[in-house]
Amino acid sequence: MSTTATMGEMANSAVEFYPKRGGGGAEANHAGDFGVTLDELRSLMELRGAEALQKIQDSFGDVEGLCQRLKSSTSD
């Protein structure tokens, strides 16, 4: 058994994410700032490989479409 973790193994680690306290319903409003909701991103992060790519294509057109909604870029 190897002691070095791959990026996939690190991404699949059992880290729990909890919403910040005291924010009220702010989490539900994040889609107003971005073109994707927190729930959509959480669901996308559970997928891998071809299934993840298919979900991105179905929901956002392509990776560039997802990046545009996240106000990000695939380049510098």
C-alpha positions in Angstrom: 0.0 0.0 0.0 1.4 3.4 -1.0 1.5 6.3 1.4 1.3 9.0 -1.2 -2.2 10.1 -2.1 -3.2 11.0 -5.6 -5.3 14.1 -6.4 -8.4 11.9 -6.9 -7.9 10.3 -3.5 -7.5 13.7 -1.9 -10.6 15.0 -3.6 -12.5 12.0 -2.4 -11.4 12.3 1.2 -14.0 12.3 4.0 -14.0 16.1 4.6 -17.2 17.5 5.8 -18.3 21.0 4.8 -20.7 23.0 7.0 -22.3 26.3 6.1 -21.2 29.3 8.0 -23.3 30.1 11.0 -25.3 33.3 11.4 -25.7 33.8 7.7 -29.4 33.2 7.7 -30.6 32.2 4.2 -27.5 33.6 2.5 -26.5 30.2 1.1 -29.7 30.0 -1.0 -28.9 33.3 -2.5 -25.5 32.4 -3.9 -27.0 31.6 -7.3 -27.8 35.4 -7.6 -24.0 36.1 -7.5 -23.2 33.2 -9.8 -25.0 31.2 -12.4 -24.9 28.0 -10.4 -26.2 27.1 -7.0 -24.2 25.6 -4.2 -26.4 22.5 -4.4 -25.5 22.1 -8.1 -21.8 22.4 -7.3 -22.1 19.9 -4.5 -23.9 17.4 -6.7 -21.3 17.9 -9.5 -18.4 17.3 -7.1 -19.8 13.8 -6.3 -19.5 12.8 -9.9 -16.3 11.5 -11.7 -15.1 10.8 -15.2 -17.5 10.6 -18.1 -20.5 11.0 -15.8 -19.2 14.4 -14.5 -18.4 15.5 -18.0 -21.9 14.6 -19.2 -23.4 16.6 -16.3 -21.3 19.6 -17.1 -22.3 19.4 -20.8 -26.0 19.0 -20.0 -26.1 21.7 -17.4 -23.6 24.3 -18.6 -22.8 23.5 -22.3 -19.1 22.8 -21.5 -16.3 23.6 -19.0 -16.1 27.1 -20.4 -19.8 27.6 -19.7 -19.3 26.5 -16.1 -16.3 28.8 -15.7 -18.3 31.7 -17.0 -21.1 31.1 -14.5 -18.5 30.9 -11.7 -16.9 34.2 -13.0 -13.7 32.3 -13.6 -11.5 31.2 -16.5 -9.7 28.1 -17.6 -6.6 30.3 -18.3 -4.6 32.7 -16.3 
